[in-house]
Amino acid sequence: METGNINKLSVRNLTYCALLGSLFYVIFHLFSNILYVEGITLTLFVCAQVFNKKEVISATILFGILQILFHGFMPWNLMYLILFPFYGLWFASLKKIVKKHEAVAWFCGALASFLLGQLVDLPFLLFDRKITMLYILLGFKTSLIQGAIVFIEFVLLYGPFVKILRTIRK
């Protein structure tokens, strides 16, 4: 029985998924070694504006799997596998709004970056509630600074990055 085209990905779509997932992994690790600088949110947001939703979400799942395979089955790695597909869905749903108002991208990107720093610590609830609260409180300052820096990244790099990816996509 034929299920229709809705569940099928072409070779081109699968190639985009593989390239984007690999790009997310490389960007994540290039910037994760620099305190407060985080490039995955900008990259994911831009890709969600240029590529289709299915490609971006599939790529975020691939990124999460790569993170777990290369860095172990740790609670925070599992959180990346859970969070980034939702971020991809969230960012892709903003396509029409962001085309009209680019500032929405800046603020959503900063918020997503701030939340990432906080949500990744939630698995520590499995160990102890007090430890989790301590992690979240100590990470709050870091997440605020990270969100502010990502806001600046979006203001400076969002437009040019979208233009470049749209050119590549054609």
N, C-alpha and C positions, 0 to 999 in steps of 0.2 A: 504494500500500500504506500503510495507516494504521500509524503508529508508536506510537500510544497517547498518553495524557495526560502521560507522564513528561517529555517534552521540550518541552511547550508552556507558554507563559507567557500568562496572561490579560492583558487591558488593565490591570486593576488591579495585577497583579504588575509589569508593565512600568512603570507609573506609579510604583510604590514604588521600583523599581530606579533610575529617572531621578532621583527626589527624593532618595533616599539617596546616590547617586553625586555629585549636586550638593552635598548637605549635607557629605559627606566632603571634597570639594574646598574648600568655603568654610571649614569648621572647620580643615582642615589649614593653610590660608593665614592665617587669623585668628591662630592661635596660633604659627605658625612664626616670626613676627617678634619673639616674646618669648622671650628666652634661657631655656632649660631647661623652658619650659612647652609641653606637647604635648597637644593635645586629641583627635587623631584616634584614638588607641588606646581611650580611654574611649568615644568616640562609636561606633566600630566594634564594640566589645565589647557595648555596650548594644543596638545594633541587631541584633547576632547573637543576642541573647537574646529579642528581641521579634518580629523578622521571620523568615521562613523562610530556610533555608540558601541556596537558589537565588537569592533576591532579594538577599541580602547579598553573595554572591560576585559576582553580576552587577554590583552597584553598585560593588564595589571595582575591578572591571575597568574600568568606566566612569570611575571616579576616575583610575585610572592612565592611561587614554587622554586624558582632559582634561589631566592634568598634562603629558603629552608634547606634546599639541597646543599648549598655551599657553606652555610653558616650554622646549620643544625636546627633541630626542632626545639626552639626556645620560645617562651611565651611571647616575646616582643616580635619575633619573626612571624609567628602565627597571626599576630595582630596586623602586620603588614598585609598578609594574605587576606585578611578579613576587611580591613579598612580601605585599601586602595581600590578595589572594585566598586565600593560605595562612593568613593571620591570620583571615580570615573563616571559613574551614573549621575552623580550630582553635577559635575562640571559639564557633562554633555547636555543635561537638561537646561543649562543656562545659555545655550548657543544663540537663540533668538534675542534674548535680552542683552547679551554681551555685544552683539553686532551693533546695537543701537547705543549702548552705554558702556564704553570700555572700563569705566571706573568700577563697575560691578565686578569685573574680573579682578581688579586690584584688591578690593575689600574681601571678596570671597576667597581669594588666594591667601591673604594674610590670616583670615579666620581659619581656613583649612590647615595652614601651617601651625598656628597656635594650638588648634585642637589635636593635631597629630601628636605633638609633644605630650599632651595630656592623656589622650586615649591609649597610647602605646603602654602606659604604665598601669592600666586597669588589670591586666592579668596577675599583678602582684596581690590582688585581692584573694587569690587562691592560697597565698602563703599566710598573709596576716593583714587585717584591716588597717592597723596602725602603720605598718610599713607602707602600705599603699598610700595612705593619707600623707605620710612623710614624703614619699616620692613625688606625689602630685604637688604638694606645697613647695618643695625644693625646686621642682621643675617649672613652677609657675613663672618665675622670673626669666628663666631660660626661654620658655615658650613665648613670653611677651616680646623679648628681644628678637627671637627668631621670627615671629609674626611681623614685627616692624621691618626687619631686613627683607623678608619676602615681599612685603608691600613695596619697598623700594625697588626690588628686582622686577616686580610686575610693572611698575611705572616706567622703568627704563627699558626693559627688554621684551615686554609682552607684544607690542606692535610689530617690531622688527622680526621677532621669532615667528609670529603667525604668518607674516608675509613670506618668509623663507620656506616654512613648511608647506604653505599653499602652493608655492612655486614647485617644490619638490614633488608634491602630491600630483600635480598635473603631469 
